[in-house]
């Protein structure tokens, strides 16, 4: 099998995981479940951006993915601190 076939398999797995994580984000019974799902959603989108950057040979997507990952991490930390009752 060639490399493109593997990339499309990885893309299909990313889309499936995106749908499952989004379902958990919508249905999550507690706020903590939704925060964890949001963090996982950020991770899946970051992986998708890196894959798109490789497919299109545009490495600006990798830079955008890094910034998105850092902002997602900071956002999840802020939400977790708010849930715990801190400022």
C-alpha positions in Angstrom: 0.0 0.0 0.0 1.2 3.5 -0.7 1.5 6.4 1.7 -1.7 8.1 0.5 -3.8 5.2 1.4 -2.4 5.2 5.0 -3.1 8.9 5.3 -6.7 8.5 4.3 -7.1 5.7 6.8 -5.7 8.0 9.5 -8.1 10.7 8.3 -11.1 8.4 8.6 -10.0 7.4 12.1 -9.7 11.1 13.1 -13.1 11.9 11.8 -14.6 8.9 13.7 -12.9 9.9 16.9 -14.0 13.5 16.3 -17.6 12.4 16.1 -17.4 10.2 19.2 -15.7 12.9 21.3 -18.2 15.5 20.1 -21.0 13.1 21.2 -19.4 12.8 24.6 -19.1 16.6 24.8 -22.9 17.0 24.1 -24.1 14.2 26.3 -21.6 14.2 29.1 -23.5 13.9 32.3 -21.2 16.1 34.3 -19.3 19.3 33.6 -16.0 17.4 34.2 -16.9 14.9 31.4 -17.5 17.8 29.1 -14.2 19.5 29.9 -12.3 16.2 29.3 -14.2 15.8 26.0 -13.3 19.4 25.1 -9.6 18.7 25.7 -9.8 15.5 23.6 -11.6 17.5 20.9 -8.7 20.0 20.9 -6.3 17.1 20.6 -8.1 15.5 17.6 -8.4 18.8 15.8 -4.7 19.5 16.3 -3.8 16.1 14.9 -6.1 16.8 11.9 -4.4 20.1 11.3 -1.0 18.4 11.3 -2.3 15.8 8.9 -3.8 18.4 6.6 -0.5 20.3 6.6 1.3 17.1 5.5 -1.3 16.3 2.8 -1.3 19.8 1.3 2.4 20.4 1.9 1.6 23.7 3.7 3.5 23.8 6.9 1.7 26.8 8.1 -1.0 24.3 9.3 1.6 22.9 11.8 2.2 26.3 13.2 -1.5 26.9 13.6 -1.9 23.5 15.2 0.8 24.3 17.8 -0.9 27.6 18.7 -4.3 25.9 18.8 -2.9 23.2 21.1 -1.4 25.8 23.5 -4.6 27.9 23.6 -6.7 24.8 24.1 -4.4 23.7 27.0 -4.6 27.1 28.7 -8.4 27.1 28.2 -8.9 23.7 29.8 -6.7 24.8 32.7 -8.8 27.9 33.2 -12.0 25.9 33.1 -10.7 23.3 35.5 -9.6 26.1 37.9 -13.0 27.7 37.7 -14.7 24.4 38.4 -12.5 23.8 41.5 -13.6 27.2 42.8 -10.4 29.2 42.3 -10.0 32.5 40.6 
